[in-house]
Amino acid sequence: MFDSKVNILYELFTSYKKHPFFRDYVEYNDMGLPLSFLITHKIVDINKEVEKVINSSYETLVLNVLEVSPDKEYAHIETMIGDSPYSKEFA
């Protein structure tokens, strides 16, 4: 599950960071999103502090931004966006 969280944050960071819908989220998560990039490219090692930052960024995305089910496991940001009540913002 942690790898999926990193992947979703990485995809958002690399593909959607300039999308107006995510403007505030990207600004607020100025640690979690770049950290997902660094983890993906094996520049940093995962430790408890890294996990806390990633989990917090992911939780904010799920509960407060896209408002999707926290119980569903996602592998990609596109699927998460598709399940969001805000999916029309990306059409």
Backbone torsions as a table, in degrees:
resi	resn	phi	psi	omega
1	MET	NA	-38.1	-179.8
2	PHE	-61.3	-41.9	179.2
3	ASP	-60.9	-38.1	178.3
4	SER	-66.0	-40.0	178.0
5	LYS	-61.8	-46.0	178.8
6	VAL	-60.8	-45.1	-178.7
7	ASN	-61.1	-44.2	-179.7
8	ILE	-64.1	-45.0	178.1
9	LEU	-64.2	-39.0	177.2
10	TYR	-62.3	-46.2	179.4
11	GLU	-62.1	-41.7	177.4
12	LEU	-62.1	-46.0	-177.9
13	PHE	-62.4	-40.3	-175.9
14	THR	-87.9	-25.0	-174.3
15	SER	-114.7	-22.7	-172.6
16	TYR	-127.1	4.0	-172.8
17	LYS	-62.6	-22.6	179.2
18	LYS	-98.1	-0.3	178.8
19	HIS	-69.1	132.6	-177.5
20	PRO	-55.4	-32.1	-179.3
21	PHE	-61.4	-34.4	-175.9
22	PHE	-96.6	5.3	-174.1
23	ARG	-51.8	-54.4	-178.3
24	ASP	-66.4	-39.4	179.3
25	TYR	-61.9	-45.3	-179.4
26	VAL	-63.2	-42.5	179.3
27	GLU	-63.6	-42.2	-178.9
28	TYR	-69.6	-35.6	-176.2
29	ASN	-99.0	49.7	-177.6
30	ASP	-71.3	-5.8	174.2
31	MET	-104.5	-48.7	-174.0
32	GLY	-63.4	-42.8	-177.6
33	LEU	-68.8	-50.1	175.6
34	PRO	-61.8	-32.9	178.5
35	LEU	-62.6	-38.5	177.3
36	SER	-61.9	-36.5	176.1
37	PHE	-63.8	-46.2	-178.8
38	LEU	-65.1	-37.8	177.6
39	ILE	-66.7	-46.7	-178.4
40	THR	-58.2	-37.6	-178.6
41	HIS	-94.3	12.8	175.1
42	LYS	56.1	38.5	178.1
43	ILE	-90.0	-29.2	176.4
44	VAL	-124.1	153.5	175.7
45	ASP	-91.0	153.4	178.9
46	ILE	-85.7	130.5	174.1
47	ASN	-139.8	-177.2	-175.7
48	LYS	-61.7	-38.5	179.5
49	GLU	-67.5	-41.5	177.0
50	VAL	-61.8	-44.7	178.6
51	GLU	-60.3	-41.2	179.7
52	LYS	-62.0	-43.1	-179.4
53	VAL	-66.0	-46.4	179.7
54	ILE	-63.0	-46.9	-179.8
55	ASN	-61.8	-39.3	178.6
56	SER	-66.0	-44.6	179.0
57	SER	-63.2	-41.4	179.8
58	TYR	-66.1	-45.4	-179.1
59	GLU	-61.0	-41.8	177.6
60	THR	-61.9	-42.9	178.8
61	LEU	-60.9	-47.1	-176.6
62	VAL	-68.0	-51.3	-171.5
63	LEU	-84.6	-38.3	-170.2
64	ASN	-105.9	-24.1	-175.3
65	VAL	-102.5	-62.8	-177.7
66	LEU	-88.6	-17.1	177.5
67	GLU	52.7	52.2	175.8
68	VAL	-105.3	169.8	-177.2
69	SER	-65.7	126.2	176.2
70	PRO	-72.3	-11.1	-178.5
71	ASP	-87.6	-16.9	-179.4
72	LYS	-86.9	135.9	177.0
73	GLU	-91.4	123.6	179.3
74	TYR	-107.1	149.3	176.3
75	ALA	-109.7	-24.4	-175.3
76	HIS	-139.1	148.2	-179.7
77	ILE	-62.6	-35.2	-178.8
78	GLU	-60.8	-40.6	178.5
79	THR	-66.0	-41.2	178.9
80	MET	-63.3	-44.1	177.5
81	ILE	-61.7	-41.9	179.4
82	GLY	-60.9	-31.6	179.4
83	ASP	-85.0	-10.2	-175.6
84	SER	-77.9	145.6	173.3
85	PRO	-66.1	-8.7	-179.9
86	TYR	-102.1	14.5	-175.7
87	SER	-57.7	-28.0	179.8
88	LYS	-66.0	-18.9	177.6
89	GLU	-67.7	-14.3	-175.1
90	PHE	-110.6	3.0	-177.5
91	ALA	-75.4	NA	NA
